[in-house]
Amino acid sequence: MAEYSFITTWKFNSPINRVWDEIFDPGSWPEWWNYVDSTREIKKGDKLGIGSLWDYTWKTRLFYKFSFTVETTVVEPPCRLVGNASGDLEGTGIWTLTQEHNSTKVIYVWNVKTNKSWMNILAPLAYPFFKWNHTVVMDNGYKGLKTRLNNTK
């Protein structure tokens, strides 16, 4: 398995609770994040959402799609959300939100391994392309969420 670690930083001129509400609701992601093909809740978690299971299918700028399931393991509103992924990608995603004056800073850390054989075979050569693709997908999410936040004040 090839291993990847990506860190993305977003900044919004919106209160932390508004940003949290959007990130914490993956069912709405396809509405504002073009590369999210679909999301589907498989299992509800506890009252905070811990233990919930969501299926995700993502499109990419390259020629492939991938799917995985995320189990929510940590929910600390409105500051921290952690989930463990399994499927085409396997690993951990960590959303950290902080209020900075009148804006919200979001840091997303995505530590994953690939389970698709072709991705593992091509990993030594394809890493720059996978990194570029991740950046494009995350930039698109930033732009989509920024637009959504600005249009729902």
C-alpha positions in Angstrom: 0.0 0.0 0.0 1.2 3.5 -0.8 0.9 6.0 2.0 0.0 9.7 1.7 -0.3 12.6 4.1 -2.0 15.8 3.0 -2.6 19.0 5.0 -5.1 21.5 3.8 -5.8 24.9 5.3 -9.0 27.0 4.6 -10.0 30.4 6.0 -13.5 31.8 6.0 -15.0 35.1 7.0 -17.7 33.2 8.9 -18.3 32.2 12.5 -17.0 28.9 13.5 -20.4 27.4 14.2 -21.6 28.1 10.6 -18.5 26.5 9.2 -18.8 23.5 11.6 -22.4 22.9 10.6 -21.5 22.6 6.9 -18.4 20.3 7.5 -20.3 18.2 10.0 -23.1 17.5 7.5 -21.5 15.3 4.7 -25.0 14.7 3.4 -24.9 18.3 2.0 -21.4 18.1 0.6 -22.5 17.2 -3.0 -24.5 20.5 -3.0 -21.4 22.6 -2.7 -18.4 20.4 -3.4 -18.3 19.4 -7.1 -15.9 16.5 -6.6 -18.1 14.7 -4.1 -20.1 12.4 -6.3 -22.3 11.1 -3.5 -22.6 10.6 0.2 -24.9 8.2 2.1 -25.4 7.7 5.8 -25.2 4.0 6.6 -25.6 4.2 10.4 -26.4 7.0 12.8 -24.0 7.5 15.6 -24.7 8.5 19.2 -26.1 11.9 20.1 -22.8 13.6 19.1 -22.5 11.5 16.0 -19.7 9.3 17.2 -20.0 5.9 15.6 -21.8 7.2 12.5 -20.9 5.5 9.2 -21.0 7.4 5.9 -20.2 6.1 2.4 -18.5 8.6 0.1 -17.8 8.4 -3.7 -15.4 11.0 -5.0 -14.7 12.2 -8.5 -11.2 13.5 -9.4 -9.6 15.7 -11.9 -7.8 12.6 -13.2 -9.4 9.6 -14.8 -10.7 7.8 -11.8 -13.3 7.7 -8.9 -12.8 6.2 -5.5 -15.2 5.2 -2.7 -14.7 4.6 1.0 -16.6 4.5 4.2 -15.9 6.8 7.2 -16.6 6.0 10.8 -16.7 9.0 13.0 -14.5 8.5 16.0 -14.2 12.0 17.6 -16.7 14.8 17.7 -15.8 18.0 19.6 -18.2 20.7 18.4 -17.3 23.1 16.9 -13.6 22.4 16.9 -12.6 18.9 16.0 -14.0 16.0 13.9 -12.1 12.7 13.3 -13.0 9.8 11.2 -11.4 6.5 10.1 -11.8 5.6 6.4 -11.9 2.1 4.8 -12.4 1.0 1.2 -10.4 2.3 -1.8 -8.6 4.6 0.7 -7.8 3.6 4.3 -6.7 5.9 7.0 -7.7 8.9 9.1 -9.1 12.4 8.4 -9.0 15.1 11.0 -10.9 18.4 10.7 -9.7 21.1 13.2 -11.5 24.5 13.3 -10.4 27.5 15.2 -12.0 31.0 15.6 -9.6 33.8 14.7 -11.2 37.2 15.4 -14.0 37.4 12.8 -12.9 34.4 10.7 -12.6 30.6 11.0 -9.5 28.7 10.2 -9.9 25.1 9.1 -7.1 22.6 8.9 -7.7 19.2 7.4 -5.2 16.4 7.8 -5.7 13.3 5.6 -3.4 10.4 6.3 -4.3 7.5 4.0 -3.1 4.4 2.2 -4.4 3.3 -1.2 -6.0 -0.1 -1.6 -6.4 0.0 -5.4 -3.7 -2.2 -6.9 -3.1 0.1 -9.9 -2.6 3.1 -7.5 -0.1 1.1 -5.5 1.8 0.0 -8.7 2.0 3.5 -10.0 2.6 5.2 -6.7 6.4 5.9 -7.1 5.7 7.8 -10.4 2.2 9.0 -9.7 2.7 10.7 -6.3 3.0 14.2 -7.8 -0.2 13.7 -9.8 -2.1 12.3 -6.7 -0.9 15.3 -4.7 -1.9 17.7 -7.4 -5.3 16.0 -7.7 -5.8 16.2 -3.9 -5.0 19.9 -4.0 -7.5 20.6 -6.8 -10.3 18.6 -5.1 -9.7 20.5 -1.8 -9.4 23.9 -3.5 -12.8 23.2 -5.1 -14.3 22.3 -1.7 -12.9 25.6 -0.3 -14.5 27.6 -3.1 -17.8 25.8 -2.9 -18.0 26.2 0.9 -17.0 29.8 0.7 -19.8 30.5 -1.8 -22.3 28.6 0.3 -21.4 30.5 3.5 -21.6 33.8 1.7 -25.0 33.0 0.2 -26.6 31.8 3.4 -25.9 34.6 5.8 
